[in-house]
Amino acid sequence: MNINTKTRNILTLVSGGLLLAALTVYLISPGSLAQDIILIVAAIFAGVPIAIKAFQALRMKAFSIDLLVTIAVVGAMIIGEYTEAAVVSFLFLFGHYLEGRTLQRTRASLKSLMDMAPLEATILKNGKRITIPAEEVQVGDHVIVQPGGKIPVDGKVITGQSLINQAAITGESVPVNKTKGDHVFSSTVSDNGYLEILAEKVGDDTTFAKIIELVEEAQETKAKTQKFMERFAAYYTPGIIVLSVIVGLITLNVHLALTFLVIACPGALVISVPVSIVAGIGNGAKNGILIKGGDRMEDLAKVNTLVFDKTGTLTKGQPEVTDIKAYGISTDELLQLTAEVEVTSEHHLGKTIVKKAEEKGLKLVHNPSDVEIMKGHGLRAMLNGQQIYVGNKSGAEKLGIAIDIEANEYMLQQQKNGNTSVFIARDKEVIGIISIADQVREEAPATMNQLRNAGIGDLMMLTGDNELVAQKVAYQLGIDKVYAELLPEDKVSKVTELKTSGRNVAMIGDGINDAPAIATADVGIAMGGTGTDVTMETADIILMSDKLDKLPYAIKLAKATIRNMKQNTYFALITVALLLVGVLTDKIHLASGMLIHEISVILVILNAVRLVGFPKYQVWFKWLNFNAKKRKEHTETQLTV
C-alpha cells in the first residue's frame, strides 16, 4: 500500500481540523470522552501514512525516522496520552507538507528550464506550412520560426536573420545575432526576425534536452557528505530506539522514553545536505553552469589549482591568418594548396586556413586522398599526385623534412610576435609558412584576478602551441606556469603529476582535444558546451556560454553551497543536542519538542533556499573578495620591498 502526496495533504488537513475541534471541546468540557475520541481519530488520520512509510522502509531493511515517530505515537496512545499522540503525528505530517512546498522553490530553476521547452513547431513540407508537436520534427525538416517564437530544434539557419535570446542554454540574457550558416539551439527565442532552420538534432537529442537530463541526474547524484549522512542515519535510528528503551528502564518513565525517542529524530540532519546541493545545482543551471552532481560540487569547492587549455579557452578560438610566406610558388597557390588539404580537417587552425582561402575567392578544386592525421603534429595527404604535409615544426622534423635557416628564423620571428607558424611541405620540401594568431579573450585578465580572489592558488596553462606564443599569452594574463608544445597524452601526464603532488586540480578546455586531460583531472570543466556531445559526456562542469567569466562564479557557487551545507549540518546537530538535554532535564515535552524539531527542519530548508538567490544574498562574498584583494596588495608590496 502506498499513499500519494495528495492523500497525505488531505489527511494532514483533516487531522489539523480534528485538533481544532478537540480544542473547542476542551474549552467547553475539559477532559471529556468526546475530546479523547476526537484526539484518537486525529492521531489515527495523521499516524496511518507515517506508519505505512515506516513499514515500507522496514521491508527494505531500513530504519527510518517515520519508525521512531510511529513507535512514539503508538506508545502515547497505549499510556493514554492522546493529546501528545495527536499533536506529534500531526506536526510530523505537517512538517512533511512544509518541506515539500519549500523544496519546490529549490527545484524552481529546473522547472523554469523545463517550461522553456517548445511544444509546437511549424515546418515547411511540400511547399506548405504545417504545425506539429515539437517532438515529431524529423532531422532534415525545414523549420520556420516567426519573430518572438521559440526554436524547437538544434540546427543551422538557411534563411533569415534574427537576434536570438539564448538564456535557456547559456544563461546569458543578451541576444546574439544569427544569420545564414549560423547554428541555433532548441528552446532559444527569436526576438525580432524570421528564420528558416534545417533541423540537425531533434527531440531528446537537442542540447536543451540534454541539459534538462543532466540537471535532473545531477540533482539525484549524492554528495560524499550526503552518502555519509545516510550511512550515519542507518545506524543512528536503531541506536536511538535502544537508548530510549534504556532511558525508560532506568527512569521507569515511559513518557520520558517516548519523548526521547521522538526528539532524537535526525530529520534536519538528514535533509541538511541534499537540500543545499539541489539549490546550488539549480542556481548553476539557471546561470548556464551545469554541475553534474553533489560530489562534483564538493570537488569543485576544494580546487586550488586551475589548468587551462589555451586555444578557445584563454583565447577567442577564432584565429586569423596574419601572414603567408611562400618559397618557390605564389602566396595564393600556397594558400589554395593548403586549404585543399585542410578541408578534411576539424582542427581550428585548418578551418582558419580554409576560411582565408574562401575569403580570397580561391576555388578548392582538388580532393586529397590517403589523409593521415598526425596526432599533435598536423596532417599529411596525397594531393594531385604529390604528398603534402601541413603542421608544426616537430611534425616536419619527425617526417625528415628539412627546415633551412631562413625558414627557421622566419618562424622564430613570427612566434615572438605571438603567431603560430604552420609549415607546408611538398614531397619533404618546405614550400611555405602560414602564420596564424588568436586574440586573448577580453574577459580573461579580469577572470584571472577573480579566480585568485576566489581562492585559486595556482593558474597554469597546458597547450600544444609553441613556447613563445604560450608565454606571451601567459604574460598578458599573469598565469603562473606554462607547459607548451604538448601532445594530448603529455597533458594527461602533467595533470596526473599535479594531482600526485597533492593538489586539487581542475582542467578547463574545449572538451574535444582536451577530453583525456579533462577526464583525468579532479574536476573537468568544458567551455562552450553547446557545441559537442563529447563535452557533455567528459566534463564534470559545463559552462554553457562561451564566456570564461562564468568560471569564478561556478567556483564561488560551489564554495557557497558547501558552506551552506555545513551550516545546515552544524545547526541540525546543535538543535538535536539541545533538545535531548531539554528532554532529560524535563524542560521539553513530546509536543513542544516535536514542534521545535519541525521548525528546525524548515529553517534548514530556508537556509538552503538562499542559494537560489546567490550571490544576491551572499554578502559575505563581498567581504571575502575585498580581503583577498587587500591580501594580494600586501603580498605584492612585500615582494617589491
C-alpha positions in Angstrom: 0.0 0.0 0.0 1.2 3.5 -0.8 -0.2 6.9 0.0 0.4 9.7 -2.6 1.2 13.3 -1.8 -2.4 14.5 -2.4 -3.8 12.0 0.0 -1.2 12.9 2.6 -2.1 16.5 2.3 -5.8 15.7 2.8 -5.1 13.6 5.9 -2.9 16.5 7.2 -5.8 18.9 6.7 -8.3 16.6 8.3 -6.2 15.8 11.4 -5.5 19.5 11.8 -9.2 20.2 11.7 -9.8 17.5 14.3 -7.2 19.0 16.6 -9.1 22.3 16.4 -12.3 20.5 17.1 -10.7 18.8 20.2 -9.5 22.2 21.4 -13.1 23.6 21.1 -14.5 20.6 23.1 -11.7 21.1 25.7 -12.8 24.7 26.2 -16.4 23.6 26.7 -15.8 20.4 28.6 -12.2 19.7 29.6 -11.3 16.0 29.9 -14.5 14.7 28.3 -14.9 11.5 26.5 -15.7 13.3 23.3 -12.4 15.2 23.5 -10.5 11.9 23.8 -12.3 10.3 20.9 -11.6 13.3 18.6 -7.9 13.2 19.6 -7.7 9.4 18.9 -9.3 9.8 15.5 -6.9 12.7 14.7 -3.9 10.6 15.7 -5.1 7.8 13.5 -5.6 10.0 10.5 -2.2 11.6 10.8 -0.4 8.4 12.0 -1.5 6.0 9.3 0.6 7.5 6.5 3.6 7.7 8.8 3.2 4.1 9.9 2.8 2.9 6.2 6.0 4.7 5.3 7.8 3.2 8.3 6.6 -0.3 7.3 7.8 0.2 3.7 11.2 1.2 5.0 11.4 -1.8 7.2 10.6 -4.1 4.2 13.7 -2.6 2.6 15.6 -3.3 5.8 15.9 0.4 6.6 15.2 2.1 9.9 13.6 5.4 9.1 12.6 8.5 11.1 9.0 7.5 10.5 9.6 4.4 12.6 10.6 6.5 15.6 7.5 8.6 15.3 5.2 5.6 14.8 6.6 3.9 17.9 6.2 7.1 19.9 2.6 7.7 18.8 1.5 4.1 19.5 3.2 4.3 22.9 1.5 7.5 23.7 -1.9 6.0 22.8 -1.3 3.0 25.0 -0.5 5.1 28.1 -3.5 7.3 27.4 -1.5 10.4 26.2 -4.0 11.1 23.4 -3.2 14.8 23.1 0.5 14.0 22.7 -0.2 11.3 20.1 -2.4 13.5 18.0 -0.2 16.6 18.2 3.1 14.7 17.4 1.6 12.8 14.4 0.0 16.0 13.0 3.2 18.0 13.4 5.3 15.4 11.7 2.9 15.1 8.8 2.5 18.9 8.6 6.3 19.2 8.6 6.5 16.9 5.6 4.0 19.1 3.8 6.0 22.2 4.6 9.2 20.5 3.5 7.7 19.6 0.2 6.4 23.1 -0.5 9.6 24.7 0.4 11.7 22.2 -1.6 9.7 23.2 -4.7 11.5 26.6 -4.6 14.9 24.9 -4.7 13.8 23.0 -7.8 12.3 26.1 -9.4 15.3 26.6 -11.6 14.9 23.2 -13.2 11.1 23.7 -13.6 11.7 27.1 -15.2 14.1 25.5 -17.7 11.5 22.8 -18.5 8.9 25.4 -19.0 11.1 26.9 -21.8 10.7 23.7 -23.9 8.8 24.5 -27.1 5.5 22.5 -27.5 4.9 23.0 -31.2 6.9 23.5 -34.4 6.0 24.9 -37.8 7.7 23.1 -40.7 7.7 23.6 -44.4 6.5 20.4 -46.2 5.6 20.1 -49.9 5.5 23.9 -50.1 3.0 24.1 -47.2 3.4 25.3 -43.7 2.1 22.8 -41.1 2.2 22.9 -37.3 3.1 19.7 -35.5 4.1 18.8 -31.9 7.8 19.7 -31.4 8.7 16.0 -30.6 7.5 15.0 -34.1 10.0 17.1 -36.0 12.5 14.9 -38.0 16.1 15.5 -38.8 16.3 17.3 -42.2 13.0 19.2 -41.8 12.8 22.9 -42.7 11.6 24.6 -39.5 10.0 28.1 -39.7 10.4 30.4 -36.7 8.5 33.7 -36.6 9.6 36.8 -34.6 9.0 36.0 -30.9 8.8 32.3 -31.5 10.7 29.5 -29.7 13.2 27.5 -31.8 12.1 23.8 -31.4 15.3 22.1 -32.8 19.1 22.3 -32.9 20.0 23.3 -36.5 21.5 25.6 -39.0 19.9 28.8 -40.3 19.3 28.5 -44.0 17.3 31.7 -44.5 16.7 34.9 -42.4 18.3 36.8 -39.6 17.3 37.5 -36.0 18.6 38.3 -32.6 18.3 35.1 -30.5 17.9 35.1 -26.8 19.9 32.0 -25.7 19.3 32.3 -21.9 17.8 28.8 -21.8 21.1 27.4 -23.0 23.9 29.8 -21.9 22.3 31.7 -19.0 23.1 34.9 -20.9 20.2 37.3 -21.4 21.9 39.5 -24.1 20.6 38.4 -27.5 23.0 37.1 -30.2 22.7 37.9 -33.9 22.2 34.8 -36.0 22.1 34.7 -39.8 22.5 32.2 -42.7 25.0 29.4 -41.8 24.9 30.0 -38.0 23.9 27.3 -35.6 20.9 27.8 -33.3 19.6 25.7 -30.3 16.3 24.4 -29.2 14.3 26.5 -26.6 16.1 29.7 -27.6 13.8 32.6 -28.7 13.9 34.6 -31.9 13.4 38.2 -30.7 12.9 40.2 -33.9 13.4 38.2 -37.1 12.1 35.5 -39.4 14.2 32.3 -39.6 14.2 29.1 -41.6 16.2 26.4 -40.0 17.5 23.0 -41.2 16.8 20.6 -38.3 20.0 18.7 -37.3 19.1 17.5 -33.8 15.5 16.9 -32.6 13.6 15.7 -29.5 15.8 14.2 -26.8 19.0 14.7 -28.9 18.9 18.5 -28.7 21.3 20.4 -26.5 18.4 21.7 -24.4 17.0 18.2 -23.7 20.5 17.0 -22.7 20.7 20.0 -20.3 17.5 19.0 -18.6 18.6 15.4 -18.4 22.0 16.4 -16.9 20.4 18.7 -14.3 17.9 16.0 -13.3 20.6 13.4 -12.9 22.8 15.9 -11.0 20.1 16.6 -8.5 19.8 12.9 -7.9 23.6 12.4 -7.6 24.6 12.3 -4.0 27.4 14.3 -2.5 30.1 12.4 -0.4 28.8 14.1 2.7 25.2 13.1 1.9 26.2 9.5 1.5 28.0 9.6 4.9 24.8 11.1 6.5 22.7 8.4 5.1 25.0 5.7 6.5 25.0 7.6 9.8 21.2 7.6 9.9 21.0 3.9 9.2 22.9 3.2 12.5 21.6 6.3 14.3 17.9 5.3 14.2 18.2 1.8 15.8 20.7 3.2 18.2 18.1 5.8 19.4 15.5 3.1 19.8 17.9 1.2 22.1 18.8 4.3 24.1 15.1 5.1 24.5 14.5 1.7 26.0 17.5 2.1 28.3 16.2 5.6 29.4 12.7 4.0 30.1 14.2 1.2 32.1 16.4 3.4 34.2 13.8 6.1 34.9 10.8 3.9 34.8 9.2 6.8 32.9 7.5 5.7 29.7 6.6 9.2 28.7 10.2 10.4 29.0 11.4 7.4 27.0 8.9 8.2 24.2 9.8 11.9 24.3 13.5 10.9 24.0 12.6 8.7 21.0 10.9 11.4 19.0 13.1 14.4 19.9 16.2 12.4 18.8 14.8 12.2 15.2 17.6 13.4 12.9 15.2 14.9 10.4 17.0 18.2 9.9 20.3 16.4 9.8 19.3 14.0 7.1 17.9 16.8 4.9 20.7 19.3 5.6 23.0 18.2 2.8 20.7 17.2 -0.2 18.6 20.4 0.1 21.7 22.6 -0.3 23.1 20.5 -3.2 19.7 20.7 -5.1 19.6 24.5 -4.6 23.2 25.0 -5.7 22.8 22.9 -8.8 19.6 24.7 -9.7 21.2 28.1 -9.4 24.1 26.9 -11.6 21.7 25.6 -14.3 19.8 28.9 -14.3 23.1 30.7 -15.0 24.3 28.4 -17.7 26.6 26.3 -15.5 25.9 22.5 -15.4 27.3 20.8 -12.4 27.0 17.0 -12.6 26.0 16.2 -9.0 26.8 16.9 -5.4 30.1 15.1 -5.4 31.3 17.3 -8.3 30.1 20.3 -6.4 32.3 19.3 -3.4 35.3 18.6 -5.6 35.0 22.0 -7.3 34.9 23.7 -3.9 38.2 22.1 -3.0 40.1 23.0 -6.2 43.3 25.1 -5.6 45.0 24.6 -9.0 43.4 25.5 -12.3 44.9 24.3 -15.5 43.8 25.9 -18.8 44.0 24.9 -22.4 45.0 28.0 -24.5 43.2 28.0 -27.8 39.4 28.5 -27.4 39.7 28.8 -23.7 42.0 31.7 -22.8 41.8 32.9 -26.4 38.8 33.5 -28.6 39.3 30.4 -30.6 38.7 32.4 -33.7 42.3 32.7 -35.1 43.1 34.6 -38.3 45.7 34.2 -40.9 48.2 37.1 -40.3 50.9 36.4 -42.9 51.7 34.0 -45.7 55.3 33.2 -46.6 55.8 31.2 -49.8 59.0 29.6 -51.2 59.1 29.0 -54.9 55.3 29.5 -55.5 52.9 32.3 -55.2 51.2 33.0 -51.9 47.8 32.3 -53.5 49.0 29.0 -54.8 50.3 28.1 -51.3 47.1 29.1 -49.6 44.9 27.2 -52.1 47.0 24.0 -51.9 47.0 24.1 -48.1 43.2 24.8 -47.9 42.6 21.8 -50.2 44.4 19.5 -47.7 42.9 21.2 -44.6 39.3 21.0 -45.9 39.3 17.4 -44.5 40.4 18.6 -41.0 38.3 19.5 -38.0 41.3 21.4 -36.4 40.6 25.1 -35.7 43.8 26.2 -37.5 42.9 24.2 -40.5 39.4 25.8 -40.6 41.1 29.2 -40.4 43.2 28.5 -43.5 40.2 27.2 -45.4 38.2 30.3 -44.4 41.0 32.6 -45.6 41.1 30.8 -49.0 37.3 31.2 -49.4 37.5 34.9 -48.5 40.1 35.4 -51.2 37.8 33.7 -53.7 40.2 30.7 -54.3 38.5 27.6 -55.7 39.3 24.3 -53.9 39.3 22.0 -57.0 41.5 19.1 -55.8 40.3 16.5 -53.4 43.0 15.0 -51.1 43.4 11.2 -50.6 45.2 9.0 -48.1 44.7 11.6 -45.4 46.6 10.8 -42.3 46.0 12.8 -39.1 49.3 13.0 -37.1 48.1 13.5 -33.6 49.6 16.6 -32.1 51.6 17.4 -35.2 49.3 18.1 -38.2 48.3 16.0 -41.2 49.6 14.8 -44.5 47.8 13.7 -47.6 48.2 12.9 -51.3 47.1 15.8 -53.5 47.3 15.8 -57.3 49.9 13.0 -57.1 52.1 14.8 -54.5 52.5 14.2 -50.8 51.6 17.4 -48.8 52.4 17.9 -45.1 50.7 20.7 -43.1 51.6 21.0 -39.5 54.1 22.2 -36.9 57.9 22.1 -36.8 58.2 19.0 -34.7 55.9 17.1 -37.1 58.0 18.2 -40.0 61.2 17.0 -38.3 59.6 13.7 -37.4 58.9 13.1 -41.1 62.5 14.1 -42.0 61.5 17.3 -43.7 64.5 19.7 -43.8 63.9 23.2 -42.4 66.6 25.6 -43.6 68.0 28.6 -41.6 65.8 31.2 -43.4 62.5 29.4 -42.7 63.5 28.7 -39.1 64.4 32.4 -38.4 61.2 33.5 -40.0 59.2 31.1 -37.8 61.0 32.4 -34.7 60.2 36.0 -35.6 56.6 35.1 -36.1 56.4 33.4 -32.8 57.9 36.4 -31.0 55.1 38.4 -32.5 52.6 36.0 -30.9 51.8 34.0 -34.1 51.6 30.2 -34.6 53.5 29.0 -37.6 52.1 26.3 -39.8 54.7 24.6 -42.1 53.6 23.4 -45.6 55.9 20.9 -47.3 55.6 19.2 -50.7 57.4 15.9 -51.1 59.5 16.7 -48.0 60.5 20.2 -49.1 59.2 23.3 -47.2 57.2 25.4 -49.7 55.8 27.9 -47.2 54.8 29.0 -43.8 51.3 30.4 -42.9 51.2 32.5 -39.7 48.1 32.4 -37.6 47.2 34.4 -34.5 44.5 34.1 -31.9 43.5 37.0 -29.6 43.2 36.7 -25.9 39.6 36.8 -24.6 38.6 40.3 -23.5 37.3 39.0 -20.1 40.3 36.7 -19.5 42.5 39.2 -17.5 39.7 40.2 -15.1 38.7 36.5 -14.8 42.3 35.5 -13.6 42.0 38.2 -10.8 38.6 36.9 -9.8 39.9 33.3 -9.7 42.7 34.3 -7.3 40.2 36.2 -5.2 38.0 33.1 -5.1 40.9 31.1 -3.5 42.7 29.5 -6.5 46.3 29.5 -5.6 47.9 28.3 -8.9 46.9 29.2 -12.5 48.6 27.1 -15.2 48.5 26.6 -19.0 48.8 23.4 -20.9 49.0 23.9 -24.7 50.1 22.2 -27.9 51.2 25.6 -29.2 54.8 26.7 -29.3 56.6 28.1 -26.2 56.9 31.7 -27.4 53.2 32.1 -28.2 52.2 30.4 -25.0 54.5 32.5 -22.9 53.2 35.7 -24.5 49.6 34.8 -23.6 50.6 33.8 -20.1 52.4 37.1 -19.6 49.3 39.0 -20.7 47.1 37.1 -18.2 49.5 36.7 -15.2 49.4 32.9 -15.4 52.0 31.2 -13.1 53.3 28.3 -15.2 53.2 27.4 -18.8 53.8 23.9 -20.4 53.9 24.3 -24.2 54.2 22.0 -27.2 52.4 19.2 -25.5 50.6 16.3 -27.2 47.2 15.2 -25.7 49.0 12.4 -23.8 51.5 14.9 -22.4 48.7 17.0 -21.0 47.3 13.9 -19.2 50.7 13.2 -17.7 51.1 16.7 -16.5 47.6 16.7 -14.9 48.4 13.4 -13.2 51.7 14.8 -12.0 50.0 17.8 -10.4 47.4 15.5 -8.7 50.1 13.2 -7.2 51.8 16.3 -5.8 48.8 16.8 -3.5 47.0 19.5 -5.5 43.3 19.5 -6.2 43.3 20.1 -9.9 40.6 21.4 -12.3 41.3 21.3 -16.0 39.3 23.5 -18.4 39.3 23.1 -22.1 37.1 22.7 -25.2 36.1 19.2 -24.3 37.3 17.6 -27.5 41.1 17.7 -28.0 41.5 18.1 -24.2 39.0 15.4 -23.3 41.6 13.0 -21.9 43.1 15.7 -19.6 39.7 16.9 -18.6 38.7 13.3 -17.6 42.0 12.8 -15.7 41.7 16.0 -13.5 39.9 16.0 -10.1 37.3 18.3 -11.8 36.9 18.5 -15.6 35.5 21.8 -16.9 34.4 22.3 -20.5 34.0 25.7 -22.2 31.1 26.4 -24.5 29.3 23.1 -24.0 26.7 24.0 -26.7 29.0 22.5 -29.3 29.6 18.8 -28.8 28.3 15.7 -27.3 31.8 14.8 -26.2 31.8 17.8 -23.9 28.6 16.8 -22.2 29.9 13.3 -21.6 33.5 14.1 -20.5 33.3 17.1 -18.3 32.1 17.3 -14.7 31.2 21.0 -15.0 30.0 22.5 -18.3 30.0 26.3 -18.9 27.2 26.5 -21.5 28.1 30.1 -22.5 31.3 30.6 -24.3 32.5 33.0 -21.6 35.4 32.5 -19.3 34.0 34.8 -16.6 31.4 32.1 -15.7 34.3 30.1 -14.1 34.8 32.3 -11.0 31.0 32.3 -10.5 30.9 28.5 -10.6 33.7 28.2 -8.0 32.1 30.7 -5.7 28.8 29.0 -6.1 30.4 25.6 -5.2 32.1 27.1 -2.1 28.8 28.8 -1.0 26.9 25.6 -1.4 29.4 23.6 0.7 29.4 26.3 3.3 25.6 26.3 3.3 25.7 22.5 3.7 28.0 22.8 6.7 25.8 25.5 8.3 22.8 23.2 8.0 24.6 20.2 9.4 26.0 22.1 12.4 22.7 23.7 13.1 20.9 20.3 13.0 23.4 18.7 15.3 23.2 21.5 17.8 19.4 21.5 17.8 19.2 17.8 18.4 21.7 18.1 21.3 19.9 20.9 23.0 16.5 19.2 22.6 17.9 16.0 24.2 19.3 18.0 27.1 15.9 19.6 27.5 14.2 16.3 27.5 16.5 14.7 30.1 16.1 17.8 32.3 12.3 17.8 31.9 12.3 21.2 30.3 10.9 19.9 26.9 8.0 17.6 26.4 6.7 15.5 23.5 4.5 18.0 21.6 6.7 21.1 22.2 9.8 19.2 21.3 8.3 17.9 18.1 7.3 21.5 17.2 10.9 22.7 17.7 12.1 19.7 15.7 9.9 20.6 12.7 10.8 24.3 12.9 14.5 23.3 12.7 13.8 21.3 9.5 12.1 24.3 7.9 14.9 26.6 9.0 17.4 24.2 7.4 15.5 24.3 4.1 15.0 28.0 4.2 18.7 28.5 4.7 19.4 26.3 1.6 16.8 28.4 -0.4 19.2 31.3 0.0 21.4 29.6 -2.6 18.7 30.1 -5.2 19.3 33.8 -5.0 23.1 33.5 -5.0 25.1 35.8 -5.0 22.4 38.4 -4.1 22.1 37.0 -0.6 25.7 36.2 -0.1 27.1 39.5 1.4 30.0 37.5 2.9 31.5 37.1 -0.6 31.9 40.9 -0.9 33.9 40.8 2.3 35.9 37.8 1.1 36.8 39.5 -2.2 37.7 42.8 -0.5 40.0 41.0 1.9 41.5 38.8 -0.8 42.3 41.9 -2.8 43.9 43.5 0.3 46.0 40.3 0.9 47.2 40.4 -2.7 48.2 44.1 -2.5 50.0 43.3 0.7 51.9 40.4 -0.8 52.9 42.5 -3.9 54.1 45.2 -1.6 56.2 42.7 0.4 57.7 41.3 -2.8 58.6 44.8 -4.1 60.3 45.5 -0.8 
